Amino acid sequence: MREPSESMARRMREEDLPQVLAWRNAPDVRRFMLSQHLISPEEHRAWFERIQREGTRELLIVESGERPIGFAQFSARSAGGISEWGFYAAPDAPKGSGRLLGTAALRHAFETLDLHKVCGQAFAFNEASIHMHRTLGFAQEGVLREQCLLEGRHHDLLCFGLLKREWIPR
């Protein structure tokens, strides 16, 4: 059994679908997503089955001790070993879970997937995600100005990058 302060990432399984859907549809998660609609169980299952068939993404559940605390995914890696990531903590995860989630997912990215670089994006209003990226060592690489239209208003997307040689496991 792992200590509560230890986190690890494992591949998402079919039995994780209901929990991941509940997390993703939670208002405090959904408001920070590029696609903010409520996802139906059928849409969610179709997404999971498509990803499994295509084999282009790495879907992860991050656990702290024995408790699932969030979800992370990595897109198909480029020929240069570069991948985009996305993540969210479980809405009921304890304070500090974001850092545990990020650390476990990045350990998986750089040690298991052997990526050269991980890229991420956050809305300019998502202060928690911006702080987490910076805490984990990401550099802000740019701003996509007024990139996304949400509820009738355009929002900036901040772009982040972390190279394998810059990553320091915490």
C-alpha positions in Angstrom: 0.0 0.0 0.0 1.3 3.5 -0.9 1.5 6.3 1.6 -1.3 8.9 1.3 1.3 11.5 0.2 2.5 9.3 -2.7 0.8 9.5 -6.0 1.0 7.3 -9.1 -0.6 7.3 -12.5 -2.1 4.2 -14.1 -3.9 3.7 -17.3 -7.6 4.4 -17.3 -9.8 1.4 -17.5 -13.4 0.8 -18.6 -14.6 0.6 -15.0 -13.3 4.2 -14.4 -15.7 5.6 -17.0 -18.5 6.6 -14.5 -16.2 8.3 -12.1 -14.3 10.2 -14.8 -17.6 11.3 -16.4 -18.9 12.6 -13.0 -15.6 14.5 -12.5 -15.7 16.0 -16.0 -19.3 17.1 -15.8 -18.8 18.7 -12.4 -19.4 22.5 -12.8 -16.1 23.4 -11.1 -14.2 21.2 -13.7 -16.4 21.8 -16.8 -16.1 25.7 -16.6 -12.3 25.4 -17.4 -12.7 23.1 -20.4 -12.6 24.1 -24.0 -15.9 22.2 -24.5 -18.2 23.0 -21.7 -21.3 21.1 -22.5 -22.6 18.3 -20.3 -21.3 15.0 -21.6 -23.8 12.1 -21.8 -22.8 8.6 -20.8 -23.1 7.5 -24.4 -20.8 10.3 -25.7 -18.3 9.5 -23.0 -18.3 5.8 -23.8 -17.9 6.5 -27.5 -15.0 8.8 -26.7 -13.3 6.2 -24.6 -13.8 3.4 -27.2 -12.5 5.6 -30.0 -9.4 6.4 -28.0 -8.8 2.7 -27.3 -9.3 1.8 -31.0 -7.0 4.6 -32.2 -4.3 4.2 -29.6 -3.2 7.8 -30.0 -3.7 9.1 -26.5 -2.6 8.0 -23.0 -5.5 8.2 -20.6 -4.5 8.1 -16.9 -6.1 7.9 -13.5 -3.9 9.4 -10.8 -4.2 8.0 -7.3 -2.9 9.2 -4.0 -2.5 6.3 -1.6 -5.4 4.2 -2.8 -7.7 7.1 -3.6 -8.3 8.3 -7.2 -7.7 12.0 -7.2 -7.9 13.0 -10.9 -7.5 12.4 -14.6 -4.7 13.2 -17.0 -4.2 12.6 -20.7 -1.4 13.0 -23.2 -2.1 13.4 -26.9 -0.3 11.4 -29.6 3.4 12.2 -29.4 5.0 14.0 -32.4 8.0 12.5 -34.1 10.1 14.8 -31.8 8.6 13.3 -28.6 6.3 16.3 -27.9 2.8 15.8 -26.5 -0.1 18.0 -25.3 -1.5 17.2 -21.8 -4.8 17.9 -20.2 -5.9 17.1 -16.6 -8.4 17.8 -13.9 -8.5 16.9 -10.2 -11.6 15.2 -8.8 -13.9 17.9 -7.4 -13.7 16.3 -3.9 -10.0 15.8 -4.0 -8.1 17.1 -0.9 -6.3 20.4 -1.1 -2.8 19.9 -2.7 -4.1 17.1 -5.0 -3.4 19.2 -8.1 0.4 19.1 -7.5 0.3 15.4 -6.7 -1.7 14.8 -9.9 0.7 16.8 -12.0 3.8 15.2 -10.5 2.5 11.7 -11.1 1.4 12.5 -14.7 4.7 14.1 -15.6 6.7 11.3 -14.1 4.7 9.0 -16.4 5.2 11.3 -19.3 9.0 11.6 -18.9 9.9 8.2 -17.5 7.4 5.8 -19.0 6.5 7.6 -22.3 10.0 9.1 -22.6 8.6 12.4 -23.9 11.0 15.2 -24.8 8.4 18.0 -24.0 4.9 18.4 -22.5 2.8 21.3 -23.6 -0.3 22.6 -21.9 -2.8 25.4 -22.1 -5.0 27.2 -19.6 -7.5 30.0 -19.8 -6.1 33.3 -18.6 -8.9 33.2 -15.9 -7.9 29.8 -14.6 -5.5 30.9 -11.9 -5.2 27.5 -10.3 -4.0 25.8 -13.5 -1.6 28.6 -14.3 -0.1 28.4 -10.8 0.1 24.6 -11.0 1.9 24.8 -14.4 4.4 27.3 -13.0 4.9 25.3 -9.7 5.7 22.2 -11.8 8.4 24.0 -13.7 6.5 24.9 -17.0 7.6 28.0 -18.8 4.9 30.2 -20.3 5.6 30.2 -24.0 2.9 32.4 -25.4 -0.7 33.7 -25.3 -3.3 32.9 -27.9 -5.3 36.1 -27.7 -9.1 35.8 -27.6 -8.8 32.2 -28.8 -12.0 30.8 -27.3 -15.5 32.0 -27.3 -17.4 31.0 -24.1 -20.8 32.3 -23.2 -20.5 35.2 -25.7 -17.1 36.3 -24.6 -13.6 35.7 -26.0 -10.9 34.4 -23.7 -7.1 34.2 -24.0 -5.4 30.9 -23.7 -1.9 30.7 -22.1 0.5 28.2 -23.6 3.0 26.4 -21.4 5.9 24.0 -22.1 8.1 21.8 -20.0 11.2 20.0 -21.4 12.3 16.7 -20.0 15.7 18.2 -18.9 13.9 20.9 -17.0 11.6 18.6 -15.1 12.6 18.0 -11.5 10.6 15.2 -9.8 9.1 16.6 -6.6 
